[in-house]
Amino acid sequence: MSGGVRQLRGGTRSALSLNAALVYLFFYAPILLLIFYSFSDDDLVGRWGGFTLDWYRAFGRNDEVQSALSVSIRVALISTVVSVVLGTMAALALERYRFRGNRIFDALLYLPVIVPDVTMAVMMLLFFTWSIDVVNTSFGLSLGKGISTVALSHIAFSISFVSIVVRARLAGMTQTLEEAAQDLYASQWQAFRHVTLPLIMPGVIGGGLLALTLSLDDVVITQFAAGPGSTTLPVYVFGLIRRGVSPLINAVSVVMLAASVLLVLLSLLAQRARGGSVT
Amino acid sequence: MTAVQEQPKQLDETGDVVTPLLELANEKNKRRRGLLLALPAYIYIVLFFALPLIIVVVYSFATRTRTGGTDLSGWNIEAYEKLGEPIVRDILFRSLWLALITTVICLVVAYPFAYFLATRSPTVRNIMLVFVMIPFWSNFLVRNYAWRVLLGNDGPVSQLTEALGLGQTTILFTPTAVVLGLVYGFLPFMILPLYASIERLDWSLIEAGRDLGASGFQTFRKVTLPLSMPGIIAGCILVFVPSLGAYVTPEILGGAKTTLLGSYIVTQFLTARNWPVGASVSTVLMIVMLVAALTYFRSGGKNL
């Protein structure tokens, strides 16, 4: 717009550039050093002892890491699929329809985003302890916490994030195309399947990737919702870190970082299709 | 549904008089469809979120039995009274203090950054934003672990300070390390809303300020700063709130003497087995977050 003021003056300009450079250094130096040291052939973390891939081989051979990884992936896939379906439906309902209790639903759907991790974790612990107890005594079962309770807790917070992302997409859209489809005798379902869904797809994909990232990232809630045999990779790594640093953790961390970066790139591609801003 | 869809053919000929009726039926139909669409997520959130939330509040009024169990029969506020005890109060104030410092540092660093970002060409801006988003999306645990490696006794920072003759770096397991980790984790939460509000500033107002003879600083203080206030409020809440409830960062970078609220709550459930106290601290934390969130929405912040 008015280019005049957007041009910064000499002194301010160099101070701001320096600040920006330092921010990027702050963001990336730790990550890059971690990647660098994960290739170091030295038992001490943070010391260079020549190039090696041994820690990555150890990552591949470690059974505990592998089973934690498989739990993580299973939980992430289940929670993403369920929360994308439920979250998208909720987004459509809230953006396109007025119904009894829509305001309460709207507020309720925002809560999981606001409530801190630790509180959510406590909620899940108390809820599953209580509900499993009730179910077991009334049906004479011996259920316990496990992968399913972890997935249930992940869905509980992911639905909200998915619906927020999809709603952002829906909010900027006019309904003329859907109306046109219906005027041309498309059924409700056909109009949704061939018009609405393709239009909101970037939002759905973006929401799904967010759900996937959140599920793969979570430590605290998972720790409280998990039972024996349902340790996810972050929970396992968190336990290792509390006992101390090790080159193996470096390698596992780099693999986890690579996964997140891949997800960011995918989401940016989805955003590009959306043609909107980056958030 | 079918009944309503068949109606238009008959009603079209009759004209205006019945149209409101059709609209009414249509409206009713739309409402029902909206509810049906919302229902699965609605039920899910009520069952797996609202109900657990109520259970936490109920537990916060319960009594701990001598064996570490929880007695739900007699309601009392003993767990809340415990919040006034010196140990818990110290933890509360320490958490508030560290969250405040984190927020201030983030604001001071992020504001000039966001301002700089907003003055770049659209292409440069997008590239710079992508490089803010990458750490934002990266695994939080891993990012904290990176600092643990960096600040460790034999770590790169220590090697550097030793080479410079400054001795070993000893900030790991101190509050300083925790603040560093929190700033590292939450800085993007400050940058993004600040950028969003500065970017959509009406720059002609700034120009007008300068034309009317105000100095650069005066223009900033009287024009830019007030106009970017929604972004500042949003950013501060988005940093302060998760910092206050942080658990992973203090566990990894903090020491035994820097117990914060998050760790305290977890300890009450996993080791101390005092569920009512854990539940009451969680409830208080939740109320703080709700107040912050309401302030945020009141201030007009909706995006992000």
Boltz contact constraints between the chains, C-beta under 6 A:
constraints:
  - contact:
      token1: [A, 1]
      token2: [B, 203]
      max_distance: 6.0
  - contact:
      token1: [A, 2]
      token2: [B, 203]
      max_distance: 6.0
  - contact:
      token1: [A, 2]
      token2: [B, 204]
      max_distance: 6.0
  - contact:
      token1: [A, 2]
      token2: [B, 207]
      max_distance: 6.0
  - contact:
      token1: [A, 4]
      token2: [B, 207]
      max_distance: 6.0
  - contact:
      token1: [A, 5]
      token2: [B, 203]
      max_distance: 6.0
  - contact:
      token1: [A, 5]
      token2: [B, 206]
      max_distance: 6.0
  - contact:
      token1: [A, 5]
      token2: [B, 207]
      max_distance: 6.0
  - contact:
      token1: [A, 6]
      token2: [B, 119]
      max_distance: 6.0
  - contact:
      token1: [A, 8]
      token2: [B, 119]
      max_distance: 6.0
  - contact:
      token1: [A, 16]
      token2: [B, 112]
      max_distance: 6.0
  - contact:
      token1: [A, 16]
      token2: [B, 116]
      max_distance: 6.0
  - contact:
      token1: [A, 19]
      token2: [B, 112]
      max_distance: 6.0
  - contact:
      token1: [A, 19]
      token2: [B, 113]
      max_distance: 6.0
  - contact:
      token1: [A, 20]
      token2: [B, 113]
      max_distance: 6.0
  - contact:
      token1: [A, 20]
      token2: [B, 116]
      max_distance: 6.0
  - contact:
      token1: [A, 23]
      token2: [B, 113]
      max_distance: 6.0
  - contact:
      token1: [A, 27]
      token2: [B, 135]
      max_distance: 6.0
  - contact:
      token1: [A, 30]
      token2: [B, 146]
      max_distance: 6.0
  - contact:
      token1: [A, 30]
      token2: [B, 147]
      max_distance: 6.0
  - contact:
      token1: [A, 30]
      token2: [B, 150]
      max_distance: 6.0
  - contact:
      token1: [A, 31]
      token2: [B, 146]
      max_distance: 6.0
  - contact:
      token1: [A, 33]
      token2: [B, 156]
      max_distance: 6.0
  - contact:
      token1: [A, 34]
      token2: [B, 146]
      max_distance: 6.0
  - contact:
      token1: [A, 34]
      token2: [B, 149]
      max_distance: 6.0
  - contact:
      token1: [A, 44]
      token2: [B, 154]
      max_distance: 6.0
  - contact:
      token1: [A, 45]
      token2: [B, 149]
      max_distance: 6.0
  - contact:
      token1: [A, 46]
      token2: [B, 149]
      max_distance: 6.0
  - contact:
      token1: [A, 46]
      token2: [B, 152]
      max_distance: 6.0
  - contact:
      token1: [A, 46]
      token2: [B, 154]
      max_distance: 6.0
  - contact:
      token1: [A, 46]
      token2: [B, 155]
      max_distance: 6.0
  - contact:
      token1: [A, 46]
      token2: [B, 156]
      max_distance: 6.0
  - contact:
      token1: [A, 47]
      token2: [B, 154]
      max_distance: 6.0
  - contact:
      token1: [A, 86]
      token2: [B, 40]
      max_distance: 6.0
  - contact:
      token1: [A, 86]
      token2: [B, 41]
      max_distance: 6.0
  - contact:
      token1: [A, 86]
      token2: [B, 44]
      max_distance: 6.0
  - contact:
      token1: [A, 89]
      token2: [B, 37]
      max_distance: 6.0
  - contact:
      token1: [A, 90]
      token2: [B, 38]
      max_distance: 6.0
  - contact:
      token1: [A, 90]
      token2: [B, 41]
      max_distance: 6.0
  - contact:
      token1: [A, 92]
      token2: [B, 37]
      max_distance: 6.0
  - contact:
      token1: [A, 93]
      token2: [B, 34]
      max_distance: 6.0
  - contact:
      token1: [A, 93]
      token2: [B, 37]
      max_distance: 6.0
  - contact:
      token1: [A, 93]
      token2: [B, 38]
      max_distance: 6.0
  - contact:
      token1: [A, 97]
      token2: [B, 30]
      max_distance: 6.0
  - contact:
      token1: [A, 97]
      token2: [B, 34]
      max_distance: 6.0
  - contact:
      token1: [A, 99]
      token2: [B, 31]
      max_distance: 6.0
  - contact:
      token1: [A, 99]
      token2: [B, 34]
      max_distance: 6.0
  - contact:
      token1: [A, 99]
      token2: [B, 35]
      max_distance: 6.0
  - contact:
      token1: [A, 105]
      token2: [B, 38]
      max_distance: 6.0
  - contact:
      token1: [A, 105]
      token2: [B, 42]
      max_distance: 6.0
  - contact:
      token1: [A, 108]
      token2: [B, 45]
      max_distance: 6.0
  - contact:
      token1: [A, 112]
      token2: [B, 49]
      max_distance: 6.0
  - contact:
      token1: [A, 114]
      token2: [B, 289]
      max_distance: 6.0
  - contact:
      token1: [A, 114]
      token2: [B, 293]
      max_distance: 6.0
  - contact:
      token1: [A, 115]
      token2: [B, 286]
      max_distance: 6.0
  - contact:
      token1: [A, 116]
      token2: [B, 245]
      max_distance: 6.0
  - contact:
      token1: [A, 116]
      token2: [B, 285]
      max_distance: 6.0
  - contact:
      token1: [A, 116]
      token2: [B, 289]
      max_distance: 6.0
  - contact:
      token1: [A, 118]
      token2: [B, 245]
      max_distance: 6.0
  - contact:
      token1: [A, 118]
      token2: [B, 247]
      max_distance: 6.0
  - contact:
      token1: [A, 118]
      token2: [B, 262]
      max_distance: 6.0
  - contact:
      token1: [A, 118]
      token2: [B, 265]
      max_distance: 6.0
  - contact:
      token1: [A, 119]
      token2: [B, 282]
      max_distance: 6.0
  - contact:
      token1: [A, 119]
      token2: [B, 285]
      max_distance: 6.0
  - contact:
      token1: [A, 119]
      token2: [B, 286]
      max_distance: 6.0
  - contact:
      token1: [A, 122]
      token2: [B, 56]
      max_distance: 6.0
  - contact:
      token1: [A, 122]
      token2: [B, 282]
      max_distance: 6.0
  - contact:
      token1: [A, 123]
      token2: [B, 52]
      max_distance: 6.0
  - contact:
      token1: [A, 123]
      token2: [B, 53]
      max_distance: 6.0
  - contact:
      token1: [A, 123]
      token2: [B, 56]
      max_distance: 6.0
  - contact:
      token1: [A, 126]
      token2: [B, 55]
      max_distance: 6.0
  - contact:
      token1: [A, 126]
      token2: [B, 56]
      max_distance: 6.0
  - contact:
      token1: [A, 126]
      token2: [B, 59]
      max_distance: 6.0
  - contact:
      token1: [A, 127]
      token2: [B, 52]
      max_distance: 6.0
  - contact:
      token1: [A, 127]
      token2: [B, 55]
      max_distance: 6.0
  - contact:
      token1: [A, 152]
      token2: [B, 48]
      max_distance: 6.0
  - contact:
      token1: [A, 156]
      token2: [B, 48]
      max_distance: 6.0
  - contact:
      token1: [A, 156]
      token2: [B, 49]
      max_distance: 6.0
  - contact:
      token1: [A, 159]
      token2: [B, 41]
      max_distance: 6.0
  - contact:
      token1: [A, 213]
      token2: [B, 137]
      max_distance: 6.0
  - contact:
      token1: [A, 217]
      token2: [B, 139]
      max_distance: 6.0
  - contact:
      token1: [A, 217]
      token2: [B, 140]
      max_distance: 6.0
  - contact:
      token1: [A, 219]
      token2: [B, 141]
      max_distance: 6.0
  - contact:
      token1: [A, 219]
      token2: [B, 248]
      max_distance: 6.0
  - contact:
      token1: [A, 220]
      token2: [B, 247]
      max_distance: 6.0
  - contact:
      token1: [A, 234]
      token2: [B, 141]
      max_distance: 6.0
  - contact:
      token1: [A, 238]
      token2: [B, 141]
      max_distance: 6.0
  - contact:
      token1: [A, 241]
      token2: [B, 145]
      max_distance: 6.0
  - contact:
      token1: [A, 241]
      token2: [B, 252]
      max_distance: 6.0
  - contact:
      token1: [A, 245]
      token2: [B, 148]
      max_distance: 6.0
  - contact:
      token1: [A, 245]
      token2: [B, 149]
      max_distance: 6.0
  - contact:
      token1: [A, 253]
      token2: [B, 142]
      max_distance: 6.0
  - contact:
      token1: [A, 253]
      token2: [B, 145]
      max_distance: 6.0
  - contact:
      token1: [A, 256]
      token2: [B, 139]
      max_distance: 6.0
  - contact:
      token1: [A, 256]
      token2: [B, 142]
      max_distance: 6.0
  - contact:
      token1: [A, 257]
      token2: [B, 138]
      max_distance: 6.0
  - contact:
      token1: [A, 257]
      token2: [B, 142]
      max_distance: 6.0
  - contact:
      token1: [A, 260]
      token2: [B, 137]
      max_distance: 6.0
  - contact:
      token1: [A, 260]
      token2: [B, 138]
      max_distance: 6.0
  - contact:
      token1: [A, 260]
      token2: [B, 139]
      max_distance: 6.0
  - contact:
      token1: [A, 264]
      token2: [B, 134]
      max_distance: 6.0
  - contact:
      token1: [A, 264]
      token2: [B, 137]
      max_distance: 6.0
  - contact:
      token1: [A, 278]
      token2: [B, 129]
      max_distance: 6.0
  - contact:
      token1: [A, 279]
      token2: [B, 192]
      max_distance: 6.0
  - contact:
      token1: [A, 279]
      token2: [B, 304]
      max_distance: 6.0
